[in-house]
């Protein structure tokens, strides 16, 4: 399945993408594990999961800039969004998240979880703008920043249909 947004093209992740994505990751071990999870995880929840390579179309094709996964769990879906350092600060992660959230709902997920580095102010602001709230869970990783866990429950009308709306304020997410 393919998803097009104003600046991005999200396409299925293929094993051939691994080397290029790892080169973008600057060999960070935590990123390597996430990339392998996007490309190779075909467990029992695969029908309700989806992995994508996030690309920016250009005149020569599409340049990979990151990866994204909807990872189905028993009672929720965990979203993993990774944008390579060279492409951060341009709003690509927020655009990718907005593009994939309707798919998560179509796959039947009503509770979404995302983990964000506790020191990454831009990512923390982005997940809050999408209606995610902290649940108090923090993951400790030796030698790496803490990961704060945020949750969004889509239980009201239209919350699944329009990820650009922040809760019930009606304020659009800035592009």
C-alpha positions as a Markdown table, in Angstrom:
| # | Residue | x | y | z |
|---|---|---|---|---|
| 1 | Unk | 0.0 | 0.0 | 0.0 |
| 2 | Unk | 1.2 | 3.5 | -0.9 |
| 3 | Unk | 0.4 | 6.8 | 0.8 |
| 4 | Unk | 0.9 | 10.3 | -0.8 |
| 5 | Unk | 1.0 | 13.5 | 1.2 |
| 6 | Unk | 1.8 | 17.0 | 0.0 |
| 7 | Unk | 5.6 | 16.5 | 0.2 |
| 8 | Unk | 6.0 | 12.8 | 0.9 |
| 9 | Unk | 5.5 | 9.4 | -0.6 |
| 10 | Unk | 5.2 | 6.5 | 1.8 |
| 11 | Unk | 5.8 | 3.1 | 0.2 |
| 12 | Unk | 6.1 | -0.4 | 1.5 |
| 13 | Unk | 9.5 | -1.2 | 3.0 |
| 14 | Unk | 11.5 | -3.8 | 1.1 |
| 15 | Unk | 14.6 | -5.7 | 2.3 |
| 16 | Unk | 16.5 | -3.9 | -0.5 |
| 17 | Unk | 16.0 | -0.7 | 1.5 |
| 18 | Unk | 17.9 | -1.8 | 4.5 |
| 19 | Unk | 21.4 | -0.7 | 3.4 |
| 20 | Unk | 20.3 | 2.8 | 2.3 |
| 21 | Unk | 18.2 | 3.3 | 5.5 |
| 22 | Unk | 21.1 | 2.1 | 7.7 |
| 23 | Unk | 23.5 | 4.5 | 5.9 |
| 24 | Unk | 21.1 | 7.3 | 6.8 |
| 25 | Unk | 21.0 | 6.2 | 10.4 |
| 26 | Unk | 24.7 | 6.9 | 11.1 |
| 27 | Unk | 25.0 | 3.4 | 12.4 |
| 28 | Unk | 23.0 | 4.1 | 15.6 |
| 29 | Unk | 22.2 | 0.8 | 17.1 |
| 30 | Unk | 18.7 | 1.9 | 18.4 |
| 31 | Unk | 17.8 | 3.1 | 14.9 |
| 32 | Unk | 19.2 | -0.1 | 13.3 |
| 33 | Unk | 16.8 | -2.2 | 15.5 |
| 34 | Unk | 13.8 | 0.0 | 14.4 |
| 35 | Unk | 14.7 | -0.3 | 10.7 |
| 36 | Unk | 15.0 | -4.0 | 11.0 |
| 37 | Unk | 11.6 | -4.1 | 12.7 |
| 38 | Unk | 10.0 | -2.1 | 9.9 |
| 39 | Unk | 11.5 | -4.3 | 7.2 |
| 40 | Unk | 11.5 | -7.8 | 8.6 |
| 41 | Unk | 8.8 | -8.1 | 11.3 |
| 42 | Unk | 6.1 | -10.4 | 9.9 |
| 43 | Unk | 4.7 | -11.8 | 13.2 |
| 44 | Unk | 1.1 | -12.9 | 14.0 |
| 45 | Unk | -0.2 | -9.3 | 13.9 |
| 46 | Unk | 1.2 | -8.5 | 10.4 |
| 47 | Unk | -2.3 | -8.1 | 8.9 |
| 48 | Unk | -3.0 | -5.2 | 11.2 |
| 49 | Unk | 0.6 | -3.8 | 10.9 |
| 50 | Unk | 2.3 | -1.8 | 8.1 |
| 51 | Unk | 5.8 | -0.7 | 7.5 |
| 52 | Unk | 6.8 | 2.1 | 5.2 |
| 53 | Unk | 9.9 | 3.9 | 3.8 |
| 54 | Unk | 9.3 | 7.6 | 4.0 |
| 55 | Unk | 10.5 | 9.2 | 0.8 |
| 56 | Unk | 10.6 | 12.7 | -0.8 |
| 57 | Unk | 9.8 | 12.6 | -4.5 |
| 58 | Unk | 12.2 | 14.5 | -6.7 |
| 59 | Unk | 13.1 | 14.7 | -10.4 |
| 60 | Unk | 15.0 | 11.4 | -10.3 |
| 61 | Unk | 12.6 | 9.3 | -8.3 |
| 62 | Unk | 12.1 | 9.5 | -4.5 |
| 63 | Unk | 14.8 | 10.0 | -1.9 |
| 64 | Unk | 14.4 | 7.9 | 1.3 |
| 65 | Unk | 14.5 | 10.1 | 4.4 |
| 66 | Unk | 13.2 | 7.7 | 7.1 |
| 67 | Unk | 10.9 | 4.9 | 8.0 |
| 68 | Unk | 7.5 | 4.5 | 9.7 |
| 69 | Unk | 5.7 | 1.6 | 11.2 |
| 70 | Unk | 2.2 | 0.8 | 12.5 |
| 71 | Unk | 2.9 | -2.1 | 14.9 |
| 72 | Unk | -0.2 | -3.9 | 16.0 |
| 73 | Unk | -0.3 | -5.0 | 19.6 |
| 74 | Unk | -3.1 | -6.8 | 21.5 |
| 75 | Unk | -5.0 | -3.7 | 22.6 |
| 76 | Unk | -3.3 | -0.8 | 20.7 |
| 77 | Unk | -1.0 | 0.0 | 17.9 |
| 78 | Unk | 2.5 | 1.4 | 18.4 |
| 79 | Unk | 3.6 | 4.0 | 15.9 |
| 80 | Unk | 7.3 | 4.3 | 15.1 |
| 81 | Unk | 8.4 | 7.3 | 13.1 |
| 82 | Unk | 12.1 | 7.8 | 12.3 |
| 83 | Unk | 13.4 | 10.6 | 10.1 |
| 84 | Unk | 17.2 | 10.7 | 9.4 |
| 85 | Unk | 19.1 | 13.5 | 11.1 |
| 86 | Unk | 19.9 | 15.2 | 7.8 |
| 87 | Unk | 16.2 | 15.7 | 7.1 |
| 88 | Unk | 14.9 | 16.7 | 10.6 |
| 89 | Unk | 13.5 | 20.1 | 11.3 |
| 90 | Unk | 11.5 | 20.3 | 8.1 |
| 91 | Unk | 8.2 | 18.9 | 9.5 |
| 92 | Unk | 8.6 | 15.6 | 7.6 |
| 93 | Unk | 7.9 | 13.5 | 10.7 |
| 94 | Unk | 4.7 | 15.3 | 11.4 |
| 95 | Unk | 3.6 | 15.0 | 7.8 |
| 96 | Unk | 4.3 | 11.3 | 7.8 |
| 97 | Unk | 2.4 | 10.8 | 11.0 |
| 98 | Unk | -0.6 | 12.7 | 9.6 |
| 99 | Unk | -0.5 | 10.6 | 6.5 |
| 100 | Unk | -0.5 | 7.3 | 8.3 |
| 101 | Unk | -2.9 | 7.9 | 11.2 |
| 102 | Unk | -6.0 | 7.4 | 9.1 |
| 103 | Unk | -4.6 | 4.0 | 8.0 |
| 104 | Unk | -4.1 | 3.0 | 11.6 |
| 105 | Unk | -7.8 | 3.6 | 12.2 |
| 106 | Unk | -8.8 | 1.7 | 9.0 |
| 107 | Unk | -6.8 | -1.2 | 10.4 |
| 108 | Unk | -9.0 | -1.1 | 13.5 |
| 109 | Unk | -6.7 | 0.6 | 15.9 |
| 110 | Unk | -8.4 | 3.0 | 18.3 |
| 111 | Unk | -5.6 | 3.5 | 20.7 |
| 112 | Unk | -2.2 | 4.6 | 19.4 |
| 113 | Unk | 1.0 | 4.7 | 21.3 |
| 114 | Unk | 4.2 | 6.5 | 20.3 |
| 115 | Unk | 7.5 | 6.7 | 22.2 |
| 116 | Unk | 9.6 | 9.9 | 21.9 |
| 117 | Unk | 13.0 | 10.8 | 23.2 |
| 118 | Unk | 12.3 | 12.8 | 26.3 |
| 119 | Unk | 14.9 | 15.4 | 25.3 |
| 120 | Unk | 13.6 | 15.9 | 21.7 |
| 121 | Unk | 11.5 | 19.1 | 22.2 |
| 122 | Unk | 10.3 | 19.2 | 18.5 |
| 123 | Unk | 9.0 | 15.6 | 18.5 |
| 124 | Unk | 7.3 | 16.1 | 21.9 |
| 125 | Unk | 5.5 | 19.2 | 20.6 |
| 126 | Unk | 4.5 | 17.3 | 17.4 |
| 127 | Unk | 2.9 | 14.3 | 19.2 |
| 128 | Unk | 1.1 | 16.7 | 21.6 |
| 129 | Unk | -0.3 | 18.6 | 18.6 |
| 130 | Unk | -1.7 | 15.3 | 17.3 |
| 131 | Unk | -3.6 | 14.8 | 20.5 |
| 132 | Unk | -1.2 | 12.3 | 22.2 |
| 133 | Unk | -0.8 | 12.7 | 25.9 |
| 134 | Unk | 1.9 | 11.3 | 28.2 |
| 135 | Unk | 0.9 | 8.2 | 30.1 |
| 136 | Unk | 3.8 | 8.5 | 32.6 |
| 137 | Unk | 5.7 | 5.5 | 31.3 |
| 138 | Unk | 9.4 | 6.2 | 30.7 |
| 139 | Unk | 11.8 | 3.6 | 29.1 |
| 140 | Unk | 15.4 | 3.7 | 30.4 |
| 141 | Unk | 18.0 | 2.7 | 27.8 |
| 142 | Unk | 21.6 | 2.5 | 28.8 |
| 143 | Unk | 23.6 | 5.3 | 27.1 |
| 144 | Unk | 20.6 | 6.7 | 25.2 |
| 145 | Unk | 18.0 | 9.4 | 26.0 |
| 146 | Unk | 15.0 | 8.3 | 28.0 |
| 147 | Unk | 11.9 | 7.4 | 25.9 |
| 148 | Unk | 8.6 | 9.0 | 27.1 |
| 149 | Unk | 5.4 | 7.2 | 26.1 |
| 150 | Unk | 2.4 | 9.1 | 24.7 |
| 151 | Unk | -1.0 | 7.7 | 24.0 |
| 152 | Unk | -3.9 | 8.9 | 21.8 |
| 153 | Unk | -7.3 | 7.2 | 22.1 |
| 154 | Unk | -9.7 | 7.7 | 19.2 |
| 155 | Unk | -13.1 | 7.1 | 20.9 |
| 156 | Unk | -15.1 | 10.2 | 19.8 |
| 157 | Unk | -16.7 | 10.9 | 16.4 |
| 158 | Unk | -14.3 | 11.9 | 13.6 |
| 159 | Unk | -11.2 | 11.6 | 15.6 |
| 160 | Unk | -10.0 | 8.8 | 13.3 |
| 161 | Unk | -11.0 | 10.6 | 10.2 |
| 162 | Unk | -9.1 | 13.8 | 10.6 |
| 163 | Unk | -5.6 | 13.5 | 12.3 |
| 164 | Unk | -5.0 | 17.2 | 11.6 |
| 165 | Unk | -7.5 | 18.2 | 14.3 |
| 166 | Unk | -6.2 | 18.4 | 17.8 |
| 167 | Unk | -8.7 | 16.9 | 20.1 |
| 168 | Unk | -11.9 | 19.0 | 20.0 |
| 169 | Unk | -10.3 | 22.4 | 19.6 |
| 170 | Unk | -10.7 | 22.3 | 15.8 |
| 171 | Unk | -7.3 | 23.9 | 15.3 |
| 172 | Unk | -5.5 | 22.6 | 12.1 |
| 173 | Unk | -2.0 | 21.2 | 12.5 |
| 174 | Unk | 0.4 | 23.7 | 10.8 |
| 175 | Unk | 2.1 | 22.2 | 7.7 |
